[in-house]
Each structure stands twice: as C-alpha cells, then as structure tokens.
Amino acid sequence: MKPCRYGTHRVLEPLGVLPQAAYRLDNTMEIADNEMLIEVKTLNIDSASFTQIKQATGADPVKMAQMILDIVAKRGKMQNPVTGSGGMLLGKVKAVGKDFPQQTAVGTRIATLVSLSLTPLRIDAIEAIHLDKDQVDIKGQAILFASGIFSPIPTDIDEHIALSALDVAGAPAQVAKLVKANDHVAILGAAGKSGILCAYMAKKMAGANGKVIGVISNDHKLADLQSLHACDEIIIASATEPMDVYRKVLAVNNNEQVDVTINVVNVPNTEMTSILITKNTGIVYFFSMATSFTKAALGAEGIASEATMLIGNGYTKDHAQFTLDLLRESKELRILFEKRYGK
Ligand SMILES: NC(=O)c1ccc[n+]([C@@H]2O[C@H](COP(=O)([O-])OP(=O)(O)OC[C@H]3O[C@@H](n4cnc5c(N)ncnc54)[C@H](OP(=O)(O)O)[C@@H]3O)[C@@H](O)[C@H]2O)c1
C-alpha cells in the first residue's frame, strides 16, 4: 500500500480507521519514504493515563513498567486502554524518509507534538520511571507520519523541562485566545503542570481588573501556586464536588459565576463542577483527558446551561514556541518547572 500521510498504512486493526482510533498499529521500525524514525529517550505519559497506571499498580514501578510494556506489546503504541490517552516523547532523529515533509538532520533532539496514542512505538527496555514527573526513560524507537508535527528541543531549556511544557503546550496557547481583559476565570487543577501555565496566561490576559480563581484539591502545591502571583483567589476544594466548589467560587466572586473555566485536572467526574461555576454566556475549556462528553453534554442540559463547551484540542498554531516562550518570559514559571521537572 502507498504510505499515507496520516499513517493509515500502519493500521492493523480495525482496518479503515486512522491511527489514533486503531486498536493496533504496525510498529515495525523500517520506515516508509514519508516517515521519520526516532530513537526514543523518554516518554512523557499523559497525566490522566499515568495517574490511572499508578493507581492500578499501587505506584509500584516494576508493575507500572510491566503494564506499559504490555500495552505497547498489544497495541504497537502507548495508548492507555482505560483513558484512551497517550502523551508524547523525547528523542533523536535516527532516519528521515525522502518524502518526509520536514527534512531534519539525523541526531537532532526533538519532542513529538502528536499523541503517543497514534505513534507507532517499540520499547526494547524500560530504564527508569519518574513517578513525580509522569516520565519514563526507555530504550526504543518510534515513527512519525508525514502529518506528525514535532519541535526541536531548544538549547536554552533543559530537555526534560521542555518535554514537560510541550506536553501541555496547547493549554496556555488556547487560554490566550479564550480569556479577554477583565474576565473572571476559574482554573480547576491550577497547581498542576498545565494549571500553572494556564493560571499565568489567564492573569496576563484578564489583567489587573480581571480575576483568576485557582481551585486545588489540597495544600501540597499551595505555596507553588502562590509563588506564581497569578491567582487572585485560591480555593481548596475537590473538583469532583460540584456544589462545594460552586459555593466557594461564588463566595470569592461577588456571588457570580465566572466568564471562563479551564479544566486541567487529571481525574474523572469534574464536568458538572466546570459547568456549574460558569456563566450561561461563558466558556468551559475541557483540557482534561478524563472529561466525558456524555457527562458534559447531558449535565449541561440538565441544569439548562448554555455555556459554550470546548474540547481541549492539544494543538493550536505555534503552540510549542508560545509555551516555551512563557518559560523564558516568567521567572516564576521557570523556577517552578525547574524544581518539578528538571534533573
Ligand atoms: N487536551 C490535550 O491535548 C491534553 C494534553 C496533555 C494533557 N492533557 C490532560 O490535561 C490534564 C492536566 O494535565 P497536566 O499534565 O497538567 O497534569 P498534572 O500536572 O498532573 O495536573 C493535574 C492537577 O489536577 C489536580 N487534581 C487532581 N484531582 C483533583 C481534584 N479532585 N480537584 C482539584 N484538582 C485536582 C492535581 O492535584 P494533585 O497533584 O494534588 O493530585 C494536579 O495538580 C490531564 O487530564 C491530562 O490528561 C490534555
């Protein structure tokens, strides 16, 4: 079969779908003319997926490694069967087919910007699991299709920090488009990786007369979030408890709902909280991979909310550059990323 720009030539089961929806991909590592071969160093597993794997194995690194190996052996890609999500990877270009659109020098360090849930992957060995970073060092190889985007790793930012930021690059870049001056914005999961990027960006867009309300489930990362000076209010409450969060948000927001809600948590059952705290005319941005379309759609209908609900597409134009620039522009963000995701 002539190799397809979207990688359908690698779909083994079921035939006719694109690689993301496929159950199993062909992960043999001989590249077609329009593919790129990558020597993989680190997988950045999507937070919802990593959390699920951790919970299912009692956070035992040996069992986690086995679970990851089993998934990739079965599917030819790292797509968590429970969450459906993937992540992205860091590696070096090993070979480039003659028809691959972005001819890149062999040896260039890159991070892929397409999901592991559609990336053919072979793992030869798992070398380390970084429980606090959602990262897994491996020996292995991966394939990028002609439609697959990637970012060269910059020379001024540590590669693991860049990998962490690039994993969620779509979120702050979308916040820049959604939040307007003077908006009141709530961020569920505000102290997480995408949470701190989104909180910073939301404050930047909303300005001094706007308001950013961070919702976090416990005080472990409270000091981190405070050090960012991005949230006007920080609420400690679980995003899985809609009425509690609703009361607390209204209490700090002149008894009103917010204009924009950004959902960046990594657990299920937070749809109604997001919708309930948002004005009828407002916007809910569901970046969380644990979001259920059914729960959001039927839940909104159930409380007669007309809020606009957006699926958190991980891609928006120039998102990689945009997000790396945030780490260059904000000393506070950079310090937090270095502390959490640096060596
Ligand atoms: N749309 C996309 O393309 C895309 C791309 C990448 C990631 N994602 C998704 O985006 C989400 C965030 O990713 P991330 O890398 O930023 O994850 P992260 O760093 O793990 O952050 C998630 C945050 O949610 C918090 N949280 C967990 N349960 C909560 C609850 N009940 N109430 C309030 N907060 C709670 C966590 O707090 P604790 O640490 O205290 O538990 C953590 O701070 C994940 O669902 C991930 O799968 C989406």
PDBQT file of the ligand as one rigid body, heavy atoms in Angstrom, charges set to zero:
ROOT
HETATM    1  N1  LIG A 401      -6.092  18.046  25.637  1.00  0.00    +0.000 N 
HETATM    2  C1  LIG A 401      -4.858  17.649  25.435  1.00  0.00    +0.000 C 
HETATM    3  O1  LIG A 401      -4.373  17.582  24.333  1.00  0.00    +0.000 OA
HETATM    4  C2  LIG A 401      -4.027  17.267  26.608  1.00  0.00    +0.000 A 
HETATM    5  C3  LIG A 401      -2.632  17.187  26.508  1.00  0.00    +0.000 A 
HETATM    6  C4  LIG A 401      -1.897  16.878  27.657  1.00  0.00    +0.000 A 
HETATM    7  C5  LIG A 401      -2.550  16.659  28.864  1.00  0.00    +0.000 A 
HETATM    8  N2  LIG A 401      -3.918  16.707  28.910  1.00  0.00    +0.000 N 
HETATM    9  C6  LIG A 401      -4.678  16.492  30.146  1.00  0.00    +0.000 C 
HETATM   10  O2  LIG A 401      -4.687  17.690  30.904  1.00  0.00    +0.000 OA
HETATM   11  C7  LIG A 401      -4.863  17.380  32.284  1.00  0.00    +0.000 C 
HETATM   12  C8  LIG A 401      -3.777  18.066  33.092  1.00  0.00    +0.000 C 
HETATM   13  O3  LIG A 401      -2.503  17.582  32.698  1.00  0.00    +0.000 OA
HETATM   14  P1  LIG A 401      -1.195  18.008  33.499  1.00  0.00    +0.000 P 
HETATM   15  O4  LIG A 401      -0.048  17.402  32.802  1.00  0.00    +0.000 OA
HETATM   16  O5  LIG A 401      -1.239  19.449  33.780  1.00  0.00    +0.000 OA
HETATM   17  O6  LIG A 401      -1.481  17.188  34.856  1.00  0.00    +0.000 OA
HETATM   18  P2  LIG A 401      -0.922  17.407  36.320  1.00  0.00    +0.000 P 
HETATM   19  O7  LIG A 401       0.331  18.184  36.333  1.00  0.00    +0.000 OA
HETATM   20  O8  LIG A 401      -0.924  16.063  36.955  1.00  0.00    +0.000 OA
HETATM   21  O9  LIG A 401      -2.060  18.302  36.987  1.00  0.00    +0.000 OA
HETATM   22  C9  LIG A 401      -3.328  17.842  37.293  1.00  0.00    +0.000 C 
HETATM   23  C10 LIG A 401      -3.765  18.575  38.543  1.00  0.00    +0.000 C 
HETATM   24  O10 LIG A 401      -5.105  18.213  38.877  1.00  0.00    +0.000 OA
HETATM   25  C11 LIG A 401      -5.169  18.179  40.292  1.00  0.00    +0.000 C 
HETATM   26  N3  LIG A 401      -6.305  17.424  40.778  1.00  0.00    +0.000 N 
HETATM   27  C12 LIG A 401      -6.439  16.073  40.858  1.00  0.00    +0.000 A 
HETATM   28  N4  LIG A 401      -7.629  15.762  41.378  1.00  0.00    +0.000 NA
HETATM   29  C13 LIG A 401      -8.243  16.942  41.666  1.00  0.00    +0.000 A 
HETATM   30  C14 LIG A 401      -9.496  17.270  42.241  1.00  0.00    +0.000 A 
HETATM   31  N5  LIG A 401     -10.349  16.334  42.620  1.00  0.00    +0.000 N 
HETATM   32  N6  LIG A 401      -9.787  18.592  42.409  1.00  0.00    +0.000 NA
HETATM   33  C15 LIG A 401      -8.933  19.558  42.022  1.00  0.00    +0.000 A 
HETATM   34  N7  LIG A 401      -7.733  19.294  41.458  1.00  0.00    +0.000 NA
HETATM   35  C16 LIG A 401      -7.391  18.010  41.289  1.00  0.00    +0.000 A 
HETATM   36  C17 LIG A 401      -3.855  17.527  40.699  1.00  0.00    +0.000 C 
HETATM   37  O11 LIG A 401      -3.590  17.801  42.041  1.00  0.00    +0.000 OA
HETATM   38  P3  LIG A 401      -2.681  16.777  42.904  1.00  0.00    +0.000 P 
HETATM   39  O12 LIG A 401      -1.331  16.802  42.278  1.00  0.00    +0.000 OA
HETATM   40  O13 LIG A 401      -2.718  17.341  44.281  1.00  0.00    +0.000 OA
HETATM   41  O14 LIG A 401      -3.364  15.441  42.766  1.00  0.00    +0.000 OA
HETATM   42  C18 LIG A 401      -2.893  18.231  39.751  1.00  0.00    +0.000 C 
HETATM   43  O15 LIG A 401      -2.384  19.414  40.317  1.00  0.00    +0.000 OA
HETATM   44  C19 LIG A 401      -4.822  15.862  32.377  1.00  0.00    +0.000 C 
HETATM   45  O16 LIG A 401      -6.132  15.365  32.387  1.00  0.00    +0.000 OA
HETATM   46  C20 LIG A 401      -4.133  15.466  31.096  1.00  0.00    +0.000 C 
HETATM   47  O17 LIG A 401      -4.505  14.164  30.747  1.00  0.00    +0.000 OA
HETATM   48  C21 LIG A 401      -4.641  17.034  27.824  1.00  0.00    +0.000 A 
ENDROOT
TORSDOF 0
